[in-house]
Amino acid sequence: MKKFIKGRWFPLSVAVIIALIVIIGMVLFGWRITYAPELENSWEATSAVASIIGAVGTVAAVWFAVLSTEKQIRVSQQQQKQNTGLNLYGERKNALRLFAERKYDEMYWDAVILFSPETTDKILSIGLKANACREYHDLLQLYESEMEISVPELYQEFIQADDDAKLNISNRFSPITYIPWADEKRLLNYRQLIDKEKSLTTEIRVLHQNIFQSMQNEIKISLQ
């Protein structure tokens, strides 16, 4: 009921009802039309009433024509949207495949064209997180290489230990190492590096699932 009152049909319905009440009143009580006082017999009054009814009918016809045109436009727009979805389906499916393979950087610019800004912003975010995670992984590899070169005995103990034991062993080795891709020296703290890598890995896994679902939904909606 609330939807009907707020919709476009309610004002028209009220106007028609009011017009009918006025017309019925004129017919029952023999009122004359104010703009035609020369009408003297019931036949002329009836003709005037018929003119009003015709005018109301014309307004209603125009209203229905407008509604019909709007509906046709909506249907046309929906069909056009569906056709676009069908034309882009292959490219979107390929982008989804690349995303599933975690090739975020490779598929990002295609996603900018093929998917919504909200989705592409998330793809950019996960790409940056993935790059950061790879850097921490590389730093961990560099840490182990430095340990193997600098303290071979400790390195042998390290590679044979479980994760908790590795944290304790790492307290005995924190090298200042040259980072080739950054062209600078850094202090490598194993505990901090492993915590960062694990945290980013968890974030990426959750975000990946959410984005993948969003992309699937966009493809599905575009075909409806």
Order of alpha helices (4+ residues) and beta strands (2+ residues): alpha-alpha-alpha-alpha-alpha-alpha-alpha-beta-beta-alpha
